[in-house]
C-alpha cells in the first residue's frame, strides 16, 4: 500500500492539473491565458470548418472536436502550450481513411470517424498506462521530416480543387490526383479562384506582419529585462569615488527612468541615454544591452512602425491580435461574398448544426451504421492514427517546452491525447492532435494550460450563436487557410543540408518522402519506419572489429602504430584508464597463437556474420605464423547479443572445432552472460592443468581444474586456450 505522500505524488504525476491549478495566480496568469485562449479561439473556429471539409464531414463535427478535446487535454497532458483539436496532417489522414472505406451516407461516414476517434483514444491511453512513450525513438527525425513534408504536399494537392471550385474522384494517389487536377483546370470557377487568391494574399500579409511584430515584442521584452538587471546592478553597486570618471556617454541604459526603448528611423534599437551610472558594472550591463538589442532588432524597413508600437504596447497587442485573426477576417469577408453571390456562383459550406453536441456511445454504431466486418480495418487505421498523432504532438510539444525551459513526458502525452480523443468521441468529435501553428501562437502568451480551456469555451460560444452565418461561408477561404498552413510544413532545407553533410540520411529522407507520395499516408508511415530501420542496419552491419594485443602488465588494448603515445578514452580494452588519461605507452604485443578481437557494438543478426568473417580473416593471418589455438571475443562493449547471432556463432564454433580450434567469450557483462550460457553458446568450461611434481592425473595434489566463464578476463581466456 502507498502512504499518503506516495499517493499524492502518484496522482500529481498522472494528473498534471493537480500541479499547476493549485498554484494558479489570478493576477499574474489569468490575463495572459485569456489573451492566448481568445487568440487561438479566433483562429480555431474557421480552421475547424476547413478541416472538417477535408475529412468529408459536416462542419459542426470539427467544432465539436475543438470544444471537447481542449477541455480534457490540460487535465492529463504535460505540455503548457499544446493546442489539441483537429490538425491539417491528421485531418487529411482521417479523410483518406474514410475515403478508402465503402461508405454510402454522411451518417455512416460520421459514425466511422467517431469510431476512429474512440479506438485511437483507447490505444493511446493503453500505451500511456504501459509506458510506451519510448515509441517516439523508433522514428528518426530525418524519416519523420520526409514523411511530414510529403504529407504537406498531399494536403496542398487536396486543397486545390475546393479553391478552384471543382471536385476530384481520386484524392488518395498523388500521381492520379495531379493528373486529374490538370485535366479539370478548364472547369475552374473564376469567383472561387479570385476569392481564394484574395484570401491567400490577406493571410500571407498577416503572417509576414505578425513575424515583424514578434520581433518588436521580443526586442521590447529584452530591453525591459535588461533595464531591470541594470537597476539591480545599480542598487547592488552604489557609486564609488573611483567611478567618478565613468564616461556617461558609454552607459546606454537608463537607470532612473522606467521608460523603455526607442528606435531610430533605420530600425536600429537604442536605449535612452539619461541618468547617472551607478558603477562601471552598470556600463558593462549597458554594453551587453545594446548588443542584445541589435541582435533582436527588427528589419530596417519597419523602423518607424517599430518606434511607434514600442511606445504604445496596447497598439502592439491589438495589431498582433489582428494578424492572428487573419483566418477569421477572410472567413468574414467570404461570408459576405457568399451571401451576395449565392450557391449558384460559389461552392458554400452549407448548413451547420446549431448548439452543443449530443452525447453518444461510439461502439453502439457497430452493427447499425458501421458493419462488423469493418472492425479489423478500423483497428489498423486507429493504430496508424495513434502513432502519427502522438509523434506529431510530441515533436511540437518538445520544441515549445525546450523554448520555455521545461520538459514534457511522452508517456503523459499519450495519456493526455488518449483521454482527449476518448472524451471527444462521446461527443461526436473527430480524431485530434496538437496543431503546430496554433500551439506556437498559444505558447507566446499562455502561462498555463487554462488557455486551452478558454479556447474551448470560445468555440462553444461560436457553436451557440454563430452557426447561422457559416452557411454562406465559401470553401475557397477555408482552402486558403489550409494551403498556407501546409506550405509552412514543407521543409526542403533539411534534405539540402543532409545531402551536403550526411548523404546516407539524405536517402532516408528521400525514401520516406517519395514512399509517402507514392503509396499514401497510411502505407507511407510504414515506409518511413522501414527507412529508419534500414538506416540503422546499414550503419551497424559492418562495425570495425579491432585486434587486441597484450601489454606488459597483462591487460589488453588495441594494436596501435609504434608512434602512438596516446589513445582515446573508451578505446582501450582491459587496460583502459577509466579517467581517460594516458594508458601504457608501449605498443601492445600481438599474440602469435591466439587471436583476440573486440567489436564495440551490440551483436545482432545484422552484424554477426561480419564479426565471423573478421575473426576468420585474422585466424588465417595468424596461421601463417604458426599454430593457432583459437579466438577470444572481448565482449566488454557488447550490451546485448540476440538469438540469431548466438545461433550463427554456434555454427561457427562447430566449424572451428573441426579444425581443432576454440572460440571463447571474455569480459561479457553479467546480464548478457546468463543468456549466452543458457543458449549453449558459451557454457562454463573446465580443463585439467597438470602440476609440476605429479605424473598421475588422478592425484589431486598435482592436478588442478581451470574454469572459464564468459565474464572472465581476456587474459584468463587466453590462458585457458593454452592448456590444450
C-alpha positions as CSV (number, residue, x, y, z in Angstrom):
1,X,0.0,0.0,0.0
2,X,1.1,3.5,-0.8
3,X,1.5,6.0,2.0
4,X,-0.3,9.4,1.7
5,X,2.8,11.1,0.3
6,X,3.3,8.5,-2.4
7,X,-0.4,8.6,-3.3
8,X,-0.2,12.4,-3.7
9,X,2.9,12.0,-5.9
10,X,1.3,9.3,-8.0
11,X,-1.8,11.4,-8.7
12,X,0.2,14.5,-9.4
13,X,2.2,12.6,-11.9
14,X,-0.9,11.1,-13.6
15,X,-2.9,14.3,-13.4
16,X,-0.7,17.3,-14.1
17,X,-3.6,19.7,-13.5
18,X,-3.0,19.0,-9.8
19,X,0.4,20.6,-10.1
20,X,-0.5,23.9,-11.9
21,X,-4.0,24.6,-10.8
22,X,-3.4,25.0,-7.0
23,X,-0.5,27.4,-7.8
24,X,-2.6,29.4,-10.3
25,X,-2.2,33.2,-9.7
26,X,-5.2,35.1,-11.0
27,X,-3.3,38.4,-11.1
28,X,-0.2,37.0,-12.8
29,X,-1.6,34.3,-15.1
30,X,-5.2,35.0,-16.0
31,X,-4.7,37.9,-18.3
32,X,-2.1,36.1,-20.4
33,X,-4.2,32.9,-20.5
34,X,-7.3,34.8,-21.6
35,X,-5.3,36.6,-24.4
36,X,-3.8,33.2,-25.6
37,X,-7.2,31.5,-25.4
38,X,-9.0,34.2,-27.3
39,X,-6.3,34.5,-29.9
40,X,-6.2,30.7,-30.6
41,X,-10.0,30.6,-30.5
42,X,-10.5,33.1,-33.3
43,X,-8.0,31.0,-35.3
44,X,-9.6,27.7,-34.4
45,X,-13.2,28.3,-35.5
46,X,-12.5,28.8,-39.2
47,X,-9.7,26.2,-39.2
48,X,-12.1,23.5,-37.8
49,X,-14.6,24.3,-40.5
50,X,-12.0,23.8,-43.2
51,X,-10.5,20.7,-41.6
52,X,-14.0,19.1,-41.3
53,X,-14.4,19.7,-45.1
54,X,-11.0,18.0,-45.6
55,X,-12.3,14.9,-43.7
56,X,-15.6,15.0,-45.7
57,X,-17.9,15.5,-42.7
58,X,-20.2,18.5,-41.9
59,X,-18.5,21.5,-40.3
60,X,-20.1,21.1,-36.9
61,X,-18.1,17.9,-36.2
62,X,-14.9,19.9,-36.4
63,X,-16.3,22.4,-33.9
64,X,-17.4,19.5,-31.6
65,X,-13.8,18.3,-31.5
66,X,-12.4,21.8,-30.8
67,X,-15.0,22.2,-28.0
68,X,-14.2,19.0,-26.1
69,X,-10.6,18.0,-26.7
70,X,-9.1,21.2,-25.4
71,X,-11.1,20.9,-22.2
72,X,-9.8,17.4,-21.5
73,X,-6.2,17.5,-22.6
74,X,-5.0,20.0,-19.9
75,X,-6.1,17.6,-17.2
76,X,-3.7,14.9,-18.3
77,X,-1.2,16.5,-20.7
78,X,2.2,17.6,-19.6
79,X,2.6,20.5,-22.1
80,X,1.6,24.0,-21.2
81,X,1.3,25.2,-24.8
82,X,-0.2,22.4,-27.0
83,X,-3.5,23.3,-28.6
84,X,-5.2,20.0,-29.2
85,X,-8.0,19.8,-31.8
86,X,-8.1,18.8,-35.5
87,X,-4.9,19.4,-37.4
88,X,-4.2,19.6,-41.1
89,X,-2.0,16.5,-41.4
90,X,-4.3,14.5,-39.2
91,X,-7.4,15.5,-40.9
92,X,-6.0,14.6,-44.3
93,X,-5.1,11.2,-42.9
94,X,-8.6,10.7,-41.5
95,X,-10.1,11.9,-44.8
96,X,-8.1,9.4,-46.7
97,X,-9.1,6.6,-44.4
98,X,-12.8,7.5,-44.6
99,X,-12.5,7.7,-48.4
100,X,-10.9,4.2,-48.6
101,X,-13.9,2.6,-46.9
102,X,-17.0,1.8,-48.8
103,X,-19.3,4.4,-47.2
104,X,-22.7,5.3,-48.7
105,X,-24.1,8.0,-46.4
106,X,-22.9,11.0,-44.4
107,X,-24.2,9.4,-41.2
108,X,-22.1,6.3,-41.9
109,X,-19.1,8.5,-42.6
110,X,-19.5,10.4,-39.4
111,X,-20.1,7.3,-37.3
112,X,-16.9,5.7,-38.8
113,X,-14.9,8.9,-37.9
114,X,-16.2,8.8,-34.4
115,X,-15.2,5.2,-34.0
116,X,-11.7,6.0,-35.3
117,X,-11.6,8.7,-32.5
118,X,-12.7,6.2,-29.9
119,X,-10.3,3.4,-30.9
120,X,-7.3,5.7,-31.3
121,X,-8.0,7.2,-27.9
122,X,-8.2,3.8,-26.3
123,X,-4.9,2.7,-27.9
124,X,-3.1,5.9,-26.7
125,X,-4.5,5.5,-23.2
126,X,-3.3,1.9,-23.1
127,X,0.0,2.9,-24.5
128,X,0.5,5.5,-21.8
129,X,-0.5,3.2,-19.0
130,X,2.1,0.6,-20.1
131,X,4.7,3.3,-20.6
132,X,5.1,3.1,-24.4
133,X,6.2,6.7,-24.8
134,X,9.5,5.4,-26.0
135,X,7.8,4.6,-29.3
136,X,9.0,8.0,-30.4
137,X,12.6,6.7,-30.7
138,X,11.7,4.2,-33.4
139,X,11.3,7.0,-36.0
140,X,14.3,9.1,-36.7
141,X,13.9,12.9,-37.1
142,X,15.1,12.5,-40.7
143,X,12.4,10.0,-41.7
144,X,9.6,11.9,-39.9
145,X,10.7,15.1,-41.6
146,X,10.4,13.4,-45.0
147,X,7.0,12.0,-44.0
148,X,5.7,15.3,-42.8
149,X,6.9,17.1,-45.9
150,X,5.2,14.6,-48.2
151,X,2.1,14.9,-46.1
152,X,2.1,18.7,-46.6
153,X,2.5,18.2,-50.3
154,X,-0.5,15.9,-50.3
155,X,-2.5,18.5,-48.3
156,X,-1.7,21.2,-50.8
157,X,-2.9,19.0,-53.6
158,X,-6.1,18.1,-51.8
159,X,-7.0,21.8,-51.3
160,X,-6.5,22.9,-54.9
161,X,-9.9,21.5,-56.0
162,X,-12.0,23.3,-53.3
163,X,-10.1,26.5,-54.0
164,X,-10.7,26.3,-57.8
165,X,-14.3,25.2,-57.4
166,X,-14.4,21.6,-58.6
167,X,-14.2,18.1,-57.1
168,X,-12.0,15.1,-57.5
169,X,-12.7,11.3,-57.6
170,X,-9.1,10.2,-56.7
171,X,-7.9,12.0,-53.6
172,X,-5.5,9.3,-52.4
173,X,-2.9,8.7,-55.1
174,X,-0.6,11.6,-55.7
175,X,0.0,11.0,-59.4
176,X,-3.6,10.4,-60.2
177,X,-4.6,13.5,-58.2
178,X,-2.2,15.7,-60.0
179,X,-3.3,14.4,-63.4
180,X,-7.0,14.9,-62.6
181,X,-6.3,18.4,-61.3
182,X,-4.6,19.2,-64.6
183,X,-7.5,17.9,-66.7
184,X,-10.1,19.8,-64.7
185,X,-8.4,23.2,-64.7
186,X,-10.7,24.4,-67.5
187,X,-13.6,23.8,-65.1
188,X,-12.2,26.4,-62.6
189,X,-14.8,28.7,-61.1
190,X,-13.4,32.3,-61.6
191,X,-15.3,33.6,-58.5
192,X,-13.8,30.9,-56.3
193,X,-10.3,31.4,-57.8
194,X,-10.4,35.2,-57.1
195,X,-11.7,34.8,-53.6
196,X,-9.1,32.2,-52.9
197,X,-6.3,34.5,-54.2
198,X,-7.6,37.3,-52.1
199,X,-7.7,35.1,-49.0
200,X,-4.1,33.8,-49.7
201,X,-2.9,37.4,-50.1
202,X,-4.5,38.6,-46.8
203,X,-3.3,35.5,-44.9
204,X,0.3,35.9,-46.3
205,X,0.4,39.6,-45.3
206,X,-0.9,38.8,-41.8
207,X,1.7,36.1,-41.4
208,X,4.5,38.4,-42.6
209,X,3.5,41.3,-40.5
210,X,3.0,39.0,-37.5
211,X,6.6,38.0,-37.7
212,X,7.7,41.6,-37.7
213,X,5.5,42.3,-34.7
214,X,7.0,39.3,-32.9
215,X,10.5,40.8,-33.4
216,X,9.3,44.1,-31.9
217,X,7.8,42.3,-29.0
218,X,10.9,40.2,-28.4
219,X,13.2,43.3,-28.5
220,X,10.9,45.2,-26.1
221,X,10.9,42.3,-23.7
222,X,14.7,42.1,-23.9
223,X,15.1,45.8,-23.2
224,X,12.7,45.6,-20.2
225,X,14.6,42.6,-18.7
226,X,18.0,44.4,-19.2
227,X,16.7,47.6,-17.7
228,X,15.6,45.6,-14.6
229,X,19.0,44.0,-14.5
230,X,20.7,47.4,-14.7
231,X,18.6,48.7,-11.8
232,X,19.5,45.7,-9.7
233,X,23.2,46.3,-10.6
234,X,23.0,49.9,-9.6
235,X,21.3,49.1,-6.3
236,X,23.9,46.4,-5.5
237,X,26.9,48.6,-6.6
238,X,26.4,52.2,-5.4
239,X,28.7,54.8,-6.8
240,X,32.2,54.8,-5.6
241,X,34.8,57.5,-5.6
242,X,36.7,55.8,-8.3
243,X,33.6,55.7,-10.6
244,X,33.6,59.5,-11.0
245,X,35.4,59.3,-14.3
246,X,33.0,56.9,-15.9
247,X,32.1,58.1,-19.3
248,X,28.3,58.6,-19.1
249,X,28.1,58.5,-22.9
250,X,29.1,54.9,-22.8
251,X,26.3,54.0,-20.4
252,X,23.3,53.4,-22.7
253,X,21.0,52.0,-20.0
254,X,18.7,54.5,-18.3
255,X,18.9,53.6,-14.6
256,X,16.4,56.0,-13.0
257,X,13.6,56.4,-15.6
258,X,11.2,53.5,-16.2
259,X,10.6,54.2,-19.9
260,X,11.7,51.5,-22.2
261,X,13.4,51.9,-25.6
262,X,13.3,54.0,-28.7
263,X,14.2,53.1,-32.3
264,X,15.8,55.2,-34.9
265,X,14.3,55.7,-38.4
266,X,16.6,53.0,-39.7
267,X,15.2,50.4,-37.3
268,X,18.4,50.3,-35.1
269,X,17.5,49.8,-31.5
270,X,18.9,52.2,-28.9
271,X,18.4,52.6,-25.2
272,X,17.7,56.1,-23.9
273,X,20.9,57.6,-22.5
274,X,20.0,59.6,-19.4
275,X,20.8,59.4,-15.7
276,X,23.9,58.5,-13.9
277,X,25.7,55.2,-13.9
278,X,25.8,53.5,-10.6
279,X,29.2,51.8,-11.3
280,X,31.4,50.6,-14.1
281,X,29.5,47.3,-13.8
282,X,26.4,49.1,-15.0
283,X,28.3,50.3,-18.0
284,X,29.1,46.6,-18.8
285,X,25.4,45.8,-18.5
286,X,24.6,48.7,-20.8
287,X,27.1,47.4,-23.4
288,X,25.5,44.0,-23.2
289,X,22.1,45.5,-23.5
290,X,23.0,47.4,-26.7
291,X,24.5,44.2,-28.2
292,X,21.4,42.1,-27.4
293,X,19.1,44.9,-28.7
294,X,20.9,44.9,-32.0
295,X,20.6,41.1,-32.3
296,X,16.9,41.2,-31.7
297,X,16.2,44.3,-33.8
298,X,13.5,44.2,-36.5
299,X,14.4,44.8,-40.1
300,X,15.1,48.4,-41.1
301,X,12.0,48.7,-43.3
302,X,9.8,48.8,-40.2
303,X,11.8,51.2,-38.2
304,X,9.1,53.9,-37.9
305,X,6.4,51.4,-37.1
306,X,8.7,49.7,-34.6
307,X,9.2,53.0,-32.8
308,X,5.5,53.8,-32.8
309,X,4.4,50.4,-31.5
310,X,7.2,50.1,-28.9
311,X,5.9,53.3,-27.3
312,X,2.3,52.0,-27.4
313,X,2.2,48.4,-26.0
314,X,-1.6,48.3,-26.4
315,X,-1.3,49.1,-30.1
316,X,1.2,46.4,-30.4
317,X,-1.2,43.9,-28.7
318,X,-4.1,44.8,-30.9
319,X,-2.0,44.7,-34.1
320,X,-0.8,41.2,-33.1
321,X,-4.3,40.0,-32.4
322,X,-5.4,41.4,-35.7
323,X,-2.7,39.4,-37.5
324,X,-3.5,36.3,-35.6
325,X,-7.2,36.7,-36.6
326,X,-6.3,36.6,-40.3
327,X,-8.3,33.4,-40.8
328,X,-11.3,35.0,-39.2
329,X,-11.0,38.1,-41.4
330,X,-11.0,36.2,-44.6
331,X,-13.9,34.0,-43.5
332,X,-16.0,37.0,-42.5
333,X,-15.2,38.6,-45.9
334,X,-16.0,35.2,-47.6
335,X,-19.4,35.1,-45.8
336,X,-20.4,38.5,-47.2
337,X,-19.2,37.4,-50.7
338,X,-21.0,34.1,-50.4
339,X,-24.3,35.7,-49.3
340,X,-24.0,38.2,-52.2
341,X,-23.2,35.6,-55.0
342,X,-25.2,32.6,-53.7
343,X,-24.8,28.9,-54.2
344,X,-25.1,29.1,-58.0
345,X,-21.8,31.1,-58.3
346,X,-19.8,29.8,-55.4
347,X,-19.4,26.5,-53.5
348,X,-20.7,27.2,-50.0
349,X,-20.2,25.3,-46.7
350,X,-23.9,24.8,-46.2
351,X,-25.9,24.4,-43.1
352,X,-24.0,23.9,-39.8
353,X,-25.9,22.4,-36.9
354,X,-26.5,24.9,-34.1
355,X,-25.9,24.0,-30.4
356,X,-23.9,21.6,-28.3
357,X,-23.3,18.0,-29.4
358,X,-25.5,15.2,-28.2
359,X,-23.6,12.6,-26.1
360,X,-23.2,9.2,-27.9
361,X,-21.7,5.8,-27.2
362,X,-19.3,5.2,-30.2
363,X,-19.3,1.4,-30.2
364,X,-23.1,1.5,-30.5
365,X,-22.7,2.3,-34.2
366,X,-21.2,-1.1,-34.8
367,X,-23.8,-3.4,-36.5
368,X,-26.1,-0.5,-37.3
369,X,-24.3,2.3,-39.2
370,X,-20.9,0.6,-39.3
371,X,-20.7,-3.1,-40.4
372,X,-18.9,-5.5,-38.1
373,X,-16.7,-6.8,-40.9
374,X,-15.1,-3.3,-40.9
375,X,-13.6,-3.6,-37.4
376,X,-10.2,-5.0,-38.4
377,X,-9.7,-2.1,-40.9
378,X,-10.8,0.4,-38.3
379,X,-8.4,-1.0,-35.7
380,X,-5.5,-1.0,-38.2
381,X,-6.3,2.6,-39.1
382,X,-6.6,3.6,-35.5
383,X,-3.1,2.3,-34.8
384,X,-1.7,4.5,-37.6
385,X,-3.7,7.5,-36.3
386,X,-2.4,6.9,-32.7
387,X,1.2,6.7,-33.8
388,X,1.2,9.7,-36.2
389,X,-0.8,11.9,-33.9
390,X,1.4,11.0,-30.9
391,X,4.6,11.6,-32.9
392,X,3.4,14.9,-34.2
393,X,2.2,16.2,-30.9
394,X,5.4,15.1,-29.0
395,X,7.6,16.8,-31.6
396,X,5.6,20.0,-31.3
397,X,5.4,19.9,-27.6
398,X,9.1,19.1,-27.1
399,X,10.1,22.1,-29.2
400,X,7.9,24.5,-27.4
401,X,8.8,23.1,-24.0
402,X,12.6,23.5,-24.7
403,X,11.9,27.1,-25.6
404,X,10.2,27.7,-22.3
405,X,12.7,25.7,-20.2
406,X,10.8,22.6,-19.2
407,X,10.4,19.0,-20.4
408,X,7.3,17.1,-21.4
409,X,6.7,13.4,-20.6
410,X,6.0,11.2,-23.7
411,X,4.0,8.7,-21.6
412,X,1.9,11.5,-20.1
413,X,1.3,12.9,-23.6
414,X,0.0,9.5,-24.7
415,X,-2.5,9.7,-21.8
416,X,-3.4,13.3,-22.5
417,X,-4.0,12.8,-26.2
418,X,-5.7,9.5,-25.5
419,X,-8.2,10.8,-23.0
420,X,-8.8,13.9,-25.2
421,X,-9.8,11.7,-28.1
422,X,-11.7,9.3,-25.9
423,X,-13.7,12.1,-24.4
424,X,-14.3,13.8,-27.7
425,X,-15.6,10.5,-29.2
426,X,-18.5,10.5,-26.7
427,X,-19.5,14.0,-28.0
428,X,-19.2,13.2,-31.8
429,X,-15.7,14.5,-32.2
430,X,-13.2,13.5,-34.8
431,X,-9.6,12.4,-34.1
432,X,-7.5,15.2,-32.6
433,X,-3.8,16.1,-32.0
434,X,-1.7,19.2,-31.5
435,X,-1.7,21.8,-34.2
436,X,1.7,23.2,-34.9
437,X,0.7,26.8,-35.8
438,X,-2.0,27.0,-33.1
439,X,0.4,25.7,-30.4
440,X,3.1,28.2,-31.4
441,X,0.7,31.1,-31.1
442,X,-0.7,29.7,-27.8
443,X,2.9,29.4,-26.4
444,X,3.6,33.1,-27.0
445,X,1.1,34.3,-24.3
446,X,-0.2,31.3,-22.3
447,X,1.1,30.9,-18.8
448,X,-0.8,27.7,-18.0
449,X,-3.0,25.1,-19.8
450,X,-6.0,27.0,-18.8
451,X,-5.6,28.9,-22.0
452,X,-6.7,25.8,-23.9
453,X,-9.9,25.6,-21.8
454,X,-10.6,29.2,-22.6
455,X,-10.2,28.4,-26.3
456,X,-12.8,25.6,-25.9
457,X,-15.3,28.0,-24.3
458,X,-14.9,30.4,-27.2
459,X,-15.6,27.6,-29.6
460,X,-18.7,26.6,-27.6
461,X,-20.0,30.2,-27.9
462,X,-19.5,30.1,-31.6
463,X,-21.5,26.9,-31.8
464,X,-24.3,28.5,-29.9
465,X,-24.5,31.9,-31.7
466,X,-22.6,31.9,-34.9
467,X,-23.6,28.8,-36.9
468,X,-26.2,30.7,-39.0
469,X,-23.8,32.9,-40.9
470,X,-21.5,29.9,-41.5
471,X,-24.0,28.6,-44.1
472,X,-22.7,31.2,-46.5
473,X,-19.0,30.6,-45.9
474,X,-17.4,29.6,-49.3
475,X,-14.9,26.8,-49.4
476,X,-12.2,28.9,-51.1
477,X,-11.2,30.8,-48.0
478,X,-11.2,27.6,-46.0
479,X,-8.9,26.0,-48.6
480,X,-6.6,29.1,-48.5
481,X,-6.3,28.7,-44.7
482,X,-5.1,25.1,-45.0
483,X,-2.9,25.8,-48.0
484,X,-0.9,28.5,-46.2
485,X,-0.5,26.5,-43.0
486,X,0.5,23.4,-45.0
487,X,3.1,25.2,-47.1
488,X,4.9,26.1,-43.8
489,X,5.3,22.3,-43.2
490,X,7.2,21.8,-46.5
491,X,10.8,21.7,-45.5
492,X,13.3,21.3,-48.3
493,X,16.2,22.9,-46.4
494,X,16.6,19.7,-44.3
495,X,17.3,17.4,-47.3
496,X,19.6,20.0,-48.8
497,X,21.7,20.1,-45.6
498,X,21.6,16.3,-45.3
499,X,22.9,15.9,-48.9
500,X,25.9,18.0,-48.0
501,X,26.9,16.6,-44.6
502,X,25.0,13.2,-44.1
503,X,24.5,11.6,-47.5
504,X,23.2,8.3,-46.1
505,X,20.5,10.1,-44.0
506,X,19.5,12.1,-47.1
507,X,18.5,8.8,-48.7
508,X,16.4,8.0,-45.6
509,X,14.6,11.4,-46.0
510,X,14.2,10.8,-49.7
511,X,12.8,7.3,-49.1
512,X,10.2,8.5,-46.6
513,X,9.2,11.4,-48.8
514,X,8.9,9.5,-52.1
515,X,7.3,6.5,-50.4
516,X,4.6,8.6,-48.8
517,X,3.9,10.4,-52.0
518,X,3.7,7.1,-54.0
519,X,1.7,4.8,-51.6
520,X,-0.2,7.3,-49.5
521,X,-0.3,8.4,-45.9
522,X,-1.1,5.1,-44.2
523,X,1.4,3.0,-46.0
524,X,3.8,5.9,-46.1
525,X,4.2,5.6,-42.3
526,X,5.4,2.0,-42.8
527,X,7.8,3.3,-45.4
528,X,9.2,5.9,-43.0
529,X,9.7,3.3,-40.3
530,X,11.3,0.9,-42.8
531,X,13.7,3.7,-43.9
532,X,14.7,4.3,-40.3
533,X,15.4,0.7,-39.7
534,X,17.3,0.3,-42.9
535,X,19.5,3.2,-42.0
536,X,20.2,1.7,-38.6
537,X,21.1,-1.6,-40.1
538,X,23.3,0.0,-42.8
539,X,25.3,1.9,-40.1
540,X,25.6,-1.1,-37.8
541,X,26.0,-4.1,-40.0
542,X,29.7,-3.6,-40.6
543,X,31.3,-2.2,-37.4
544,X,35.0,-2.0,-37.0
545,X,36.5,-5.2,-35.4
546,X,39.7,-4.4,-33.5
547,X,42.5,-6.9,-32.9
548,X,43.8,-6.6,-29.4
549,X,47.4,-7.0,-28.2
550,X,48.8,-7.7,-24.7
551,X,50.6,-5.0,-22.6
552,X,53.4,-5.8,-20.2
553,X,51.0,-5.7,-17.2
554,X,48.9,-8.4,-18.8
555,X,46.0,-6.3,-19.9
556,X,44.9,-5.9,-23.5
557,X,44.5,-2.9,-25.7
558,X,44.0,-2.1,-29.4
559,X,47.0,-2.7,-31.6
560,X,48.3,0.8,-32.4
561,X,51.2,2.2,-34.5
562,X,54.5,2.5,-32.7
563,X,54.4,6.3,-32.6
564,X,51.0,6.4,-30.9
565,X,51.7,7.6,-27.4
566,X,48.1,8.3,-26.5
567,X,44.8,6.5,-27.1
568,X,41.4,8.0,-26.9
569,X,39.1,7.5,-24.0
570,X,36.9,4.5,-24.4
571,X,39.2,2.8,-27.0
572,X,41.2,0.5,-24.7
573,X,40.5,-3.0,-23.6
574,X,41.2,-4.3,-20.2
575,X,43.9,-1.8,-19.7
576,X,41.6,1.1,-20.1
577,X,42.1,4.1,-17.8
578,X,38.6,5.0,-16.5
579,X,39.6,8.6,-16.3
580,X,40.6,8.8,-20.0
581,X,44.2,9.6,-19.1
582,X,47.3,8.2,-20.8
583,X,47.5,4.5,-20.9
584,X,50.5,2.3,-21.3
585,X,53.0,4.0,-23.6
586,X,54.4,0.8,-25.1
587,X,52.8,-0.7,-28.2
588,X,50.6,-3.8,-27.3
589,X,52.2,-7.1,-28.4
590,X,50.1,-9.2,-30.8
591,X,49.7,-12.8,-29.7
592,X,51.0,-15.5,-32.0
593,X,48.8,-18.4,-31.0
594,X,45.5,-16.7,-30.1
595,X,43.5,-14.1,-31.9
596,X,41.8,-11.6,-29.6
597,X,39.2,-9.3,-31.1
598,X,36.7,-6.7,-29.9
599,X,33.7,-5.2,-31.6
600,X,32.4,-2.0,-30.0
601,X,28.8,-2.6,-30.6
602,X,25.9,-4.9,-29.7
603,X,26.0,-8.2,-31.5
604,X,22.8,-8.9,-33.5
605,X,21.7,-10.7,-36.7
606,X,22.8,-7.8,-38.9
607,X,26.5,-7.7,-37.9
608,X,27.1,-11.3,-36.6
609,X,28.3,-12.5,-40.0
610,X,30.6,-9.5,-40.3
611,X,32.2,-10.4,-36.9
612,X,32.7,-14.1,-38.0
613,X,34.3,-13.0,-41.3
614,X,36.7,-10.7,-39.4
615,X,37.7,-13.5,-37.0
616,X,38.2,-15.9,-39.9
617,X,40.4,-13.4,-41.7
618,X,42.5,-12.8,-38.6
619,X,42.8,-16.5,-37.9
620,X,44.1,-17.1,-41.4
621,X,46.7,-14.3,-41.0
622,X,47.8,-15.7,-37.6
623,X,48.0,-19.3,-39.0
624,X,50.7,-18.1,-41.5
625,X,52.9,-17.5,-38.4
626,X,52.3,-20.9,-36.8
627,X,49.7,-23.0,-34.9
628,X,46.7,-21.0,-33.8
629,X,44.7,-22.3,-30.8
630,X,41.6,-20.2,-31.4
631,X,40.0,-16.8,-30.9
632,X,38.7,-14.8,-28.0
633,X,35.9,-12.3,-28.3
634,X,36.2,-9.4,-25.9
635,X,32.6,-8.6,-25.0
636,X,33.2,-5.6,-22.8
637,X,31.5,-3.3,-25.3
638,X,28.5,-5.6,-26.0
639,X,25.4,-4.8,-24.1
640,X,23.4,-7.4,-25.8
641,X,23.6,-10.5,-28.1
642,X,20.4,-11.5,-29.9
643,X,19.3,-15.1,-30.6
644,X,20.2,-15.1,-34.3
645,X,23.7,-14.0,-33.6
646,X,24.0,-16.8,-31.0
647,X,23.0,-19.4,-33.5
648,X,25.4,-18.1,-36.1
649,X,28.3,-18.2,-33.6
650,X,27.3,-21.7,-32.5
651,X,27.6,-22.9,-36.1
652,X,31.0,-21.2,-36.4
653,X,32.1,-22.9,-33.1
654,X,31.4,-26.3,-34.7
655,X,33.4,-25.2,-37.8
656,X,36.4,-24.2,-35.6
657,X,36.1,-27.4,-33.6
658,X,36.7,-29.4,-36.8
659,X,40.0,-27.5,-37.2
660,X,40.9,-28.2,-33.6
661,X,40.4,-24.5,-32.6
662,X,38.2,-22.9,-30.0
663,X,36.1,-19.8,-29.8
664,X,35.7,-18.2,-26.3
665,X,34.0,-15.1,-24.9
666,X,35.6,-12.9,-22.3
667,X,34.6,-9.7,-20.4
668,X,31.0,-10.4,-21.1
669,X,28.6,-8.3,-18.9
670,X,26.8,-10.3,-16.3
671,X,23.4,-9.5,-17.8
672,X,24.5,-10.9,-21.2
673,X,26.4,-13.9,-19.7
674,X,23.3,-15.6,-18.4
675,X,21.7,-15.6,-21.9
676,X,24.6,-16.9,-23.8
677,X,25.3,-19.6,-21.2
678,X,21.7,-20.8,-21.2
679,X,21.7,-20.9,-25.0
680,X,24.7,-23.2,-25.0
681,X,26.9,-20.8,-27.0
682,X,29.4,-20.3,-24.2
683,X,28.9,-22.6,-21.2
684,X,31.4,-22.6,-18.4
685,X,34.4,-24.8,-19.4
686,X,36.9,-26.8,-17.4
687,X,40.3,-28.1,-18.3
688,X,42.9,-30.0,-16.4
689,X,46.1,-28.2,-15.6
690,X,49.0,-30.7,-14.6
691,X,51.1,-29.8,-11.6
692,X,54.9,-29.7,-11.9
693,X,55.5,-32.6,-9.4
694,X,52.9,-35.3,-10.2
695,X,52.6,-37.6,-13.1
696,X,49.3,-39.3,-12.2
697,X,46.4,-37.2,-13.4
698,X,44.3,-38.6,-10.6
699,X,46.5,-37.1,-7.9
700,X,44.6,-34.1,-6.6
701,X,47.7,-32.5,-5.2
702,X,49.4,-32.4,-8.6
703,X,46.4,-31.8,-11.0
704,X,44.1,-28.8,-10.9
705,X,41.0,-27.9,-12.9
706,X,40.9,-24.4,-14.5
707,X,37.5,-23.0,-15.2
708,X,36.5,-20.3,-17.7
709,X,33.2,-18.3,-17.8
710,X,32.3,-15.7,-20.5
711,X,32.6,-13.0,-17.9
712,X,36.2,-13.8,-17.1
713,X,39.0,-11.6,-18.3
714,X,40.7,-11.9,-21.7
715,X,43.9,-12.9,-20.0
716,X,42.1,-15.8,-18.3
717,X,40.6,-16.9,-21.7
718,X,44.0,-16.9,-23.4
719,X,45.5,-18.9,-20.5
720,X,42.6,-21.3,-20.8
721,X,43.2,-21.9,-24.5
722,X,46.9,-22.6,-23.9
723,X,46.1,-25.5,-21.6
724,X,45.3,-27.8,-24.6
